[in-house]
Amino acid sequence: MLSAFLSAFRTPDLRKKLLFTVGIIAVYRLGATLPSPGVSYANVQKCIDSMEGGSNGVFNLLNLFSGGALLSLSVFALGIMPYITASIILQLLTVVIPRLEQLRKEGQAGQAKITQYTRYLTLGLGVLQASAFVALARSGQLFNNQCDQWPIIPQSTGIPDWLTLTILVMTMTAGTGMVMWLGELITDRGVGNGMSVLIFTSIAARLPSEGWQIKQTKGWGWFGLVVLLVLVVITAVVFIEQAQRRIPVQYAKRMIGRRMYGGTSTYIPLKVNQAGVIPVIFGSSLLYLPQLALQFFDQNNPGKTQAWIQNNLADPTSPIYITVYFLLIIFFTYFYVSITFNPTEVADNMKKYGGFVPGIRPGKPTAEYLDFILSRITLPGAFYLAIISVLPNFFFIWLDSQAYVNFPFGGTAVLIMVGVGLETVKQIESQLMQRNYEGFLR
């Protein structure tokens, strides 16, 4: 990996792309620390310092993806989450709405139209999420009602309250649009995978401070042991993320005019982790719903239902919580893979261009064969995602509640960072290979 980056810096145009990407990341981190108008940043810091670990369990994942900007209500407080949500919604709607399915099959023009819809939906979700977080911050629920003495949005400013809240929502929504634009700039003019690189940056920005929090809590010995275990987990994640089942495909020779086409052999790479990190996000989001519902109950007089939810579905060290989380990830892995990979469509495309799997008849038998292989490799992939995701919960039991609230090496963080890192290195290596081929042909 380091050799790829060193070789890229020796190439002038790749060096410009890398420096451009670093500049965009610097702008992104600046916006993540820039306070929004109407927010008392001093009071925000007091609230964060007064809480254990500085984060609310309900919004821990969102705060992780925003690089800590969410609880600060900064300009980029929403981060890239509205765009991720919009992309997932449109990807799921593609299966339901025929118009979107048709656009997806139209190639680059159709994909550009879907991207435009994603941008509009991102801004709409940005308005909704910004309004929700501003309302939560105003009521004190964003910080578990522990910061009543330090109002996040002071009212004694002489400006009408509705105007302050409107400007704050508009600023955070505009920040979402700018984050989306910055990600597209990295995709077009940088190293590629702009949105993923920004998520990687947000997670990596929190690692030093959160890791130092564990050191202060448990000491150097436990900190070193946690780092060692994290390195082992990262090694396992890299190994499995690279694993794939290659289905051989042979193309028959065809005469078109006076030329002979086909006769080549290739393969269909089916990854063990075909679903990526999406099932983990879905499972985490569903488990946040019971925790979010607790905010609307009376905290002083909890009932039996509220106490059961608090002890079993809101406590990450509970066996029921871990079991439900584990099963949700397995379910969503199969669900998402069935949506994103259609064996029948792949078999039809192979048959159209004269391709076939050796020993398997084209058409329906090929689709059944692909479905059989996919279902077999999805099972270990689902268990892999579930184990990596619930592994931090055992760390929470092993350490303490404060380390849980501020644990930076969660399954989602590790999966995203390793996946984005591997994909970025592949992008750089492919561009280096293109330039080496150009020099060889000359």
C-alpha positions, -999 to +999 in steps of 0.1 A: +000+000+000+028+024+009+046+016-023+015+025-043+012+059-026+050+066-031+047+056-068+016+079-071+035+108-057+063+103-083+037+106-111+028+143-117-009+140-125-015+114-097+003+137-073-021+165-082-051+143-076-038+132-042-030+168-032-064+179-044-080+152-023-061+162+007-072+198+002-109+188+000-105+167+031-090+198+049-121+219+038-144+191+050-128+190+084-129+228+087-166+227+081-170+199+106-155+222+134-171+255+123-200+264+146-234+271+130-250+306+136-270+308+168-252+279+185-232+285+217-200+265+210-187+271+245-219+256+260-216+227+235-181+219+248-193+221+284-221+196+276-198+172+258-173+174+287-200+168+313-212+136+296-195+102+300-175+098+268-191+128+252-218+110+231-254+099+233-259+062+226-289+070+203-268+092+181-235+075+184-234+060+149-245+093+133-220+113+153-193+088+142-201+093+105-200+131+110-166+130+127-181+144+159-197+173+142-233+162+150-232+169+187-214+202+181-242+213+156-215+226+133-220+236+096-214+200+085-232+185+114-253+161+092-222+149+074-227+124+046-256+105+062-284+122+043-267+112+010-261+076+022-298+074+032-310+088-001-288+064-020-301+034-001-337+045-005-333+049-043-315+016-046-343-001-028-370+017-048-353+006-080-367-029-074-402-015-067-406+014-093-404+003-130-393+038-141-362+036-119-354+001-131-356+013-167-333+042-159-308+019-143-307-002-175-302+028-198-265+031-188-247+063-181-276+086-191-300+068-168-274+067-140-270+105-143-308+109-139-308+086-108-279+107-094-299+138-099-329+123-080-304+113-052-293+149-049-328+162-046-337+135-020-305+143-001-315+179+004-350+170+014-337+146+040-312+172+051-341+196+059-359+169+079-329+157+098-316+193+105-350+202+119-351+171+140-316+176+155-322+213+161-355+205+179-337+178+200-309+202+208-334+229+218-352+205+241-320+191+256-326+155+244-296+155+222-275+154+253-298+132+274-313+163+292-280+168+311-272+203+298-302+224+310-279+248+327-259+253+294-284+261+266-271+250+233-292+276+214-294+306+237-327+326+236-314+359+250-298+370+217-324+397+208-331+378+175-366+362+170-365+326+180-381+314+148-355+333+127-326+317+146-340+282+142-347+288+105-312+301+098-297+271+117-317+246+097-308+263+064-271+264+074-270+227+082-289+218+050-266+239+029-237+221+047-251+188+036-253+200+000-217+212+002-205+179+016-222+161-013-205+185-037-171+179-020-175+142-024-183+145-060-152+166-065-131+139-050-148+114-073-143+134-105-109+152-099-094+132-070-086+096-062-123+085-066-149+072-042-155+107-028-183+099-004-165+069+010-133+089+015-153+115+035-168+088+057-133+074+062-120+108+071-148+114+096-142+081+114-104+084+113-106+119+128-122+105+160-097+077+166-069+096+183-091+114+209-114+084+215-084+060+218-068+084+243-100+084+263-096+046+267-060+051+278-071+076+305-099+053+316-080+020+318-043+028+315-015+020+291-017-018+295-054-021+286-049+005+258-021-016+243-042-048+246-072-031+229-049-019+200-035-054+196-069-069+194-080-042+169-050-050+147-060-087+147-096-078+138-084-055+110-062-083+096-091-107+096-114-081+079-088-075+052-085-112+045-122-118+042-130-086+023-105-098-004-120-133-005-142-141-035-156-171-054-147-168-091-173-184-114-156-192-148-173-179-179-165-190-214-176-170-245-182-189-277-166-177-310-188-157-333-184-146-369-195-110-375-187-099-410-152-111-417-140-110-381-140-136-354-152-124-320-154-142-287-136-173-276-123-157-245-126-168-209-133-147-179-150-151-145-177-136-123-162-125-090-187-132-061-174-117-029-179-134+004-190-100+017-213-092-012-234-068+008-207-046+022-215-026+054-252-018+045-266-047+067-248-033+097-262+001+091-297-013+087-294-034+118-280-005+139-308+018+127-335-006+137-320-011+171-319+026+176-357+029+172-365+014+207-338+036+222-353+066+205-388+057+217-375+058+253-370+096+249-408+101+248-415+082+280-414+097+315-379+091+327-388+096+364-415+069+365-405+042+341-431+014+335-425-023+330-423-020+292-399+010+294-377-009+319-376-040+298-366-020+267-340-001+287-325-033+301-327-055+270-329-034+237-310-003+248-282-019+267-255-032+243-242-056+269-275-074+272-276-109+257-310-101+241-295-070+224-266-089+211-287-118+198-312-095+181-284-074+165-268-106+153-300-120+137-309-086+121-275-084+104-279-119+090-314-111+077-304-078+061-274-094+045-295-119+026-321-092+019-296-067+004-277-094-016-310-106-032-318-070-042-284-060-056-274-092-074-300-108-097-288-142-110-316-143-137-305-110-151-268-120-151-276-153-168-297-136-195-269-111-202-244-140-205-267-158-229-272-127-250-234-123-256-227-160-261-213-167-226-218-198-205-205-215-174-185-246-183-207-277-176-239-256-171-265-250-197-272-213-206-304-196-194-324-209-164-299-236-153-272-209-152-294-187-131-301-215-107-264-224-104-255-187-097-283-185-071-270-217-054-234-205-053-245-170-040-267-184-012-238-207-001-212-179+001-236-154+016-240-175+047-203-172+059-204-135+047-235-128+069-219-146+099-187-126+093-205-093+093-225-102+124-195-114+144-174-083+135-204-061+145-212-077+178-175-081+188-173-045+202-203-054+225-180-079+242-154-052+244-180-031+262-186-059+287-149-064+291-141-027+297-168-006+313-198+016+304-177+047+298-155+029+273-187+017+256-200+052+251-167+063+235-154+031+219-140+041+185-132+007+171-167-006+165-176-031+139-191-005+115-160+018+119-135-011+112-155-024+082-159+011+066-122+021+071-108-012+058-132-013+029-126+023+018-088+019+023-086-012+001-108+004-026-087+036-026-055+016-030-070-004-059-080+029-076-045+042-073-029+010-085-052+008-115-043+044-125-006+035-120-010+005-142-026+025-170+003+049-170+028+020-170+011+005-200+012+039-218+049+041-213+054+005-224+035+011-256+055+041-265 
